[in-house]
Amino acid sequence: MADENEGGAAAQKSRHRSPNYPSIGLRAAVGKIESLYKAGGLAPLTKITALKQMGFEKAEGDAARVLSAVRNFGLIEEVGERLKLTQRGIDIVARQNGDPQRSAAIRAAVFGPPIYRELLTEYATSGVPPDAAFKSELVAAKRFNPNAVDGFIRDFRDTLEYAGLLDSGVLELPVGDQMPAMEDAVQVRLEAGVSQAPVAKGGGSGASRIVKEIFSQRVSPDCVAQVIFDGPVTQRAIEKLVAHLELAKDNYPGNGSS
């Protein structure tokens, strides 16, 4: 009996767990906070009341996992013993469809869960691969449990579609450290290596907007060059850039195998 118990304990310890990821996608998470908003408006609710509005009776099992997911997307926060909508959550449920601030809040929420941010950063230039290749990569590189990965992929893709970040195979992503910042949301259209993005600067509804273009080109098997134009681009600007590169190239090693 002792050996049997020890074997069971060892099996439990060695159980394959996936990396931490939201148990539901963003679309479902927004549905949960819409229920909270309908029940209590902007007023904080006790945890048990909030969970009942979400369709649960107690704060464990599936309820705890869903609550964690909604938190990960940055839609709710705890205040003492109560739960309340964050400003991001309020912008999503209280504003109308089509409101730019609602759209910005939804897109910012996508980058709340660390695994979502990590994957979107990795696939910013190549786009999210087809399901079969994506599944293989998640299992091999991210150590996802093969039995759980299909559900994650389904929620991940649905989240991108809901947020308007995945349209007809084109992945639109914010850039760099500005990814989760609603005030500086940068949307990048990745097409044939060239990206154009409207950039809000300074925050607020009256912020001025400029165009940011990003050109990416693989120049060797181990190197990808990226040029960012932060403002309107002219032929003269391109000519000056080429001249600077011509002057700079002598500072680097000569032609090798690449």
Secondary structure, 3 states (H helix, E strand, C coil): CHHHHHHHHHHHHCCCCCCCCCCCCHHHHHHHHHHHHHHHCCCCEEHHHHHHHCCCCCCCCHHHHHHHHHHHCCCEEEECCEEEECHHHHHHHHCCCCCHHHHHHHHHHHCCCHHHHHHHHHCCCCCCCCHHHHHHHHHHHCCCCCCCHHHHHHHHHHHHHHCCCEECCEEEECCHHHCCCCCCCECEECECCEEEEEEECCCCCCCCEEEEEEEEEEEECCEEEEEEEECCCCHHHHHHHHHHHHHHHHHCCCCCCC
